[in-house]
């Protein structure tokens, strides 16, 4: 699966994009913009992932969120 690279001001499909991020296997730190039309609903991100910036895009009536996603740390289960 590939991340949907969305730049600020571009309109993307939020529901597919958010589902993709939750299911992706991240192998290196990845920076991406998300567009959220329903910001009151939580988005599934990893424990180490961080929101770096956000702003409201009045033209598309969505919140744009800059997210950095990090690879999951491997746990040693013994």
mmCIF file of the C-alpha atoms, coordinates in Angstrom:
data_MODEL
# 
_entry.id   MODEL 
# 
loop_
_atom_site.group_PDB 
_atom_site.id 
_atom_site.type_symbol 
_atom_site.label_atom_id 
_atom_site.label_alt_id 
_atom_site.label_comp_id 
_atom_site.label_asym_id 
_atom_site.label_entity_id 
_atom_site.label_seq_id 
_atom_site.pdbx_PDB_ins_code 
_atom_site.Cartn_x 
_atom_site.Cartn_y 
_atom_site.Cartn_z 
_atom_site.occupancy 
_atom_site.B_iso_or_equiv 
_atom_site.pdbx_formal_charge 
_atom_site.auth_seq_id 
_atom_site.auth_comp_id 
_atom_site.auth_asym_id 
_atom_site.auth_atom_id 
_atom_site.pdbx_PDB_model_num 
ATOM 1  C CA . UNK A 1 1  ? 0.000   0.000   0.000  1.00 0.00 ? 1  UNK A CA 1 
ATOM 2  C CA . UNK A 1 2  ? 1.225   3.531   -0.701 1.00 0.00 ? 2  UNK A CA 1 
ATOM 3  C CA . UNK A 1 3  ? 0.581   6.687   1.264  1.00 0.00 ? 3  UNK A CA 1 
ATOM 4  C CA . UNK A 1 4  ? -1.576  9.244   -0.461 1.00 0.00 ? 4  UNK A CA 1 
ATOM 5  C CA . UNK A 1 5  ? 0.790   12.212  -0.626 1.00 0.00 ? 5  UNK A CA 1 
ATOM 6  C CA . UNK A 1 6  ? -1.416  15.256  -0.269 1.00 0.00 ? 6  UNK A CA 1 
ATOM 7  C CA . UNK A 1 7  ? -0.012  18.755  -0.281 1.00 0.00 ? 7  UNK A CA 1 
ATOM 8  C CA . UNK A 1 8  ? -1.558  21.633  1.595  1.00 0.00 ? 8  UNK A CA 1 
ATOM 9  C CA . UNK A 1 9  ? -4.593  22.898  -0.264 1.00 0.00 ? 9  UNK A CA 1 
ATOM 10 C CA . UNK A 1 10 ? -5.177  19.722  -2.269 1.00 0.00 ? 10 UNK A CA 1 
ATOM 11 C CA . UNK A 1 11 ? -8.392  17.812  -1.736 1.00 0.00 ? 11 UNK A CA 1 
ATOM 12 C CA . UNK A 1 12 ? -8.043  14.076  -1.014 1.00 0.00 ? 12 UNK A CA 1 
ATOM 13 C CA . UNK A 1 13 ? -10.299 11.205  0.013  1.00 0.00 ? 13 UNK A CA 1 
ATOM 14 C CA . UNK A 1 14 ? -10.155 11.206  3.791  1.00 0.00 ? 14 UNK A CA 1 
ATOM 15 C CA . UNK A 1 15 ? -11.797 7.884   4.673  1.00 0.00 ? 15 UNK A CA 1 
ATOM 16 C CA . UNK A 1 16 ? -9.527  5.776   2.457  1.00 0.00 ? 16 UNK A CA 1 
ATOM 17 C CA . UNK A 1 17 ? -6.448  7.750   3.414  1.00 0.00 ? 17 UNK A CA 1 
ATOM 18 C CA . UNK A 1 18 ? -6.953  7.374   7.166  1.00 0.00 ? 18 UNK A CA 1 
ATOM 19 C CA . UNK A 1 19 ? -7.688  3.651   6.866  1.00 0.00 ? 19 UNK A CA 1 
ATOM 20 C CA . UNK A 1 20 ? -4.507  3.249   4.793  1.00 0.00 ? 20 UNK A CA 1 
ATOM 21 C CA . UNK A 1 21 ? -2.367  4.929   7.452  1.00 0.00 ? 21 UNK A CA 1 
ATOM 22 C CA . UNK A 1 22 ? -3.672  2.657   10.197 1.00 0.00 ? 22 UNK A CA 1 
ATOM 23 C CA . UNK A 1 23 ? -2.916  -0.475  8.157  1.00 0.00 ? 23 UNK A CA 1 
ATOM 24 C CA . UNK A 1 24 ? 0.422   0.495   6.617  1.00 0.00 ? 24 UNK A CA 1 
ATOM 25 C CA . UNK A 1 25 ? 3.715   -1.054  7.574  1.00 0.00 ? 25 UNK A CA 1 
ATOM 26 C CA . UNK A 1 26 ? 6.023   1.919   8.031  1.00 0.00 ? 26 UNK A CA 1 
ATOM 27 C CA . UNK A 1 27 ? 9.701   1.045   7.498  1.00 0.00 ? 27 UNK A CA 1 
ATOM 28 C CA . UNK A 1 28 ? 11.159  4.564   7.754  1.00 0.00 ? 28 UNK A CA 1 
ATOM 29 C CA . UNK A 1 29 ? 9.945   7.893   9.148  1.00 0.00 ? 29 UNK A CA 1 
ATOM 30 C CA . UNK A 1 30 ? 7.273   9.240   6.801  1.00 0.00 ? 30 UNK A CA 1 
ATOM 31 C CA . UNK A 1 31 ? 5.913   12.771  6.571  1.00 0.00 ? 31 UNK A CA 1 
ATOM 32 C CA . UNK A 1 32 ? 2.425   13.235  5.097  1.00 0.00 ? 32 UNK A CA 1 
ATOM 33 C CA . UNK A 1 33 ? -0.538  15.628  5.067  1.00 0.00 ? 33 UNK A CA 1 
ATOM 34 C CA . UNK A 1 34 ? -3.977  14.306  6.043  1.00 0.00 ? 34 UNK A CA 1 
ATOM 35 C CA . UNK A 1 35 ? -7.270  16.036  5.326  1.00 0.00 ? 35 UNK A CA 1 
ATOM 36 C CA . UNK A 1 36 ? -9.905  15.617  8.031  1.00 0.00 ? 36 UNK A CA 1 
ATOM 37 C CA . UNK A 1 37 ? -13.476 16.651  7.366  1.00 0.00 ? 37 UNK A CA 1 
ATOM 38 C CA . UNK A 1 38 ? -14.593 15.255  10.756 1.00 0.00 ? 38 UNK A CA 1 
ATOM 39 C CA . UNK A 1 39 ? -11.846 16.341  13.190 1.00 0.00 ? 39 UNK A CA 1 
ATOM 40 C CA . UNK A 1 40 ? -13.892 15.335  16.244 1.00 0.00 ? 40 UNK A CA 1 
ATOM 41 C CA . UNK A 1 41 ? -13.394 11.663  15.286 1.00 0.00 ? 41 UNK A CA 1 
ATOM 42 C CA . UNK A 1 42 ? -10.066 10.134  16.350 1.00 0.00 ? 42 UNK A CA 1 
ATOM 43 C CA . UNK A 1 43 ? -7.580  9.049   13.716 1.00 0.00 ? 43 UNK A CA 1 
ATOM 44 C CA . UNK A 1 44 ? -5.651  5.816   14.254 1.00 0.00 ? 44 UNK A CA 1 
ATOM 45 C CA . UNK A 1 45 ? -1.941  6.637   14.428 1.00 0.00 ? 45 UNK A CA 1 
ATOM 46 C CA . UNK A 1 46 ? 0.942   4.745   15.954 1.00 0.00 ? 46 UNK A CA 1 
ATOM 47 C CA . UNK A 1 47 ? 2.177   5.238   19.494 1.00 0.00 ? 47 UNK A CA 1 
ATOM 48 C CA . UNK A 1 48 ? 5.287   7.106   18.306 1.00 0.00 ? 48 UNK A CA 1 
ATOM 49 C CA . UNK A 1 49 ? 3.615   9.079   15.490 1.00 0.00 ? 49 UNK A CA 1 
ATOM 50 C CA . UNK A 1 50 ? 3.241   12.817  15.957 1.00 0.00 ? 50 UNK A CA 1 
ATOM 51 C CA . UNK A 1 51 ? 1.090   15.617  14.571 1.00 0.00 ? 51 UNK A CA 1 
ATOM 52 C CA . UNK A 1 52 ? 3.469   18.445  13.675 1.00 0.00 ? 52 UNK A CA 1 
ATOM 53 C CA . UNK A 1 53 ? 1.047   21.072  12.411 1.00 0.00 ? 53 UNK A CA 1 
ATOM 54 C CA . UNK A 1 54 ? -2.584  21.597  11.516 1.00 0.00 ? 54 UNK A CA 1 
ATOM 55 C CA . UNK A 1 55 ? -4.694  24.292  9.917  1.00 0.00 ? 55 UNK A CA 1 
ATOM 56 C CA . UNK A 1 56 ? -8.221  24.757  8.670  1.00 0.00 ? 56 UNK A CA 1 
ATOM 57 C CA . UNK A 1 57 ? -8.723  24.929  4.885  1.00 0.00 ? 57 UNK A CA 1 
ATOM 58 C CA . UNK A 1 58 ? -11.829 27.067  4.417  1.00 0.00 ? 58 UNK A CA 1 
ATOM 59 C CA . UNK A 1 59 ? -11.949 26.409  0.671  1.00 0.00 ? 59 UNK A CA 1 
ATOM 60 C CA . UNK A 1 60 ? -12.530 22.665  1.176  1.00 0.00 ? 60 UNK A CA 1 
ATOM 61 C CA . UNK A 1 61 ? -14.001 22.849  4.706  1.00 0.00 ? 61 UNK A CA 1 
ATOM 62 C CA . UNK A 1 62 ? -11.420 20.393  6.094  1.00 0.00 ? 62 UNK A CA 1 
ATOM 63 C CA . UNK A 1 63 ? -8.624  20.375  8.653  1.00 0.00 ? 63 UNK A CA 1 
ATOM 64 C CA . UNK A 1 64 ? -5.197  19.666  7.170  1.00 0.00 ? 64 UNK A CA 1 
ATOM 65 C CA . UNK A 1 65 ? -2.856  17.817  9.526  1.00 0.00 ? 65 UNK A CA 1 
ATOM 66 C CA . UNK A 1 66 ? 0.875   17.306  9.013  1.00 0.00 ? 66 UNK A CA 1 
ATOM 67 C CA . UNK A 1 67 ? 1.763   13.892  10.451 1.00 0.00 ? 67 UNK A CA 1 
ATOM 68 C CA . UNK A 1 68 ? 5.104   12.172  10.881 1.00 0.00 ? 68 UNK A CA 1 
ATOM 69 C CA . UNK A 1 69 ? 4.761   8.390   11.154 1.00 0.00 ? 69 UNK A CA 1 
ATOM 70 C CA . UNK A 1 70 ? 7.563   6.288   12.618 1.00 0.00 ? 70 UNK A CA 1 
ATOM 71 C CA . UNK A 1 71 ? 8.190   2.541   12.296 1.00 0.00 ? 71 UNK A CA 1 
ATOM 72 C CA . UNK A 1 72 ? 6.744   0.412   15.091 1.00 0.00 ? 72 UNK A CA 1 
ATOM 73 C CA . UNK A 1 73 ? 9.336   -0.696  17.620 1.00 0.00 ? 73 UNK A CA 1 
ATOM 74 C CA . UNK A 1 74 ? 9.800   -4.442  17.623 1.00 0.00 ? 74 UNK A CA 1 
ATOM 75 C CA . UNK A 1 75 ? 8.959   -5.968  20.975 1.00 0.00 ? 75 UNK A CA 1 
ATOM 76 C CA . UNK A 1 76 ? 11.047  -8.829  22.334 1.00 0.00 ? 76 UNK A CA 1 
ATOM 77 C CA . UNK A 1 77 ? 8.536   -11.407 23.517 1.00 0.00 ? 77 UNK A CA 1 
ATOM 78 C CA . UNK A 1 78 ? 10.228  -14.239 25.380 1.00 0.00 ? 78 UNK A CA 1 
# 
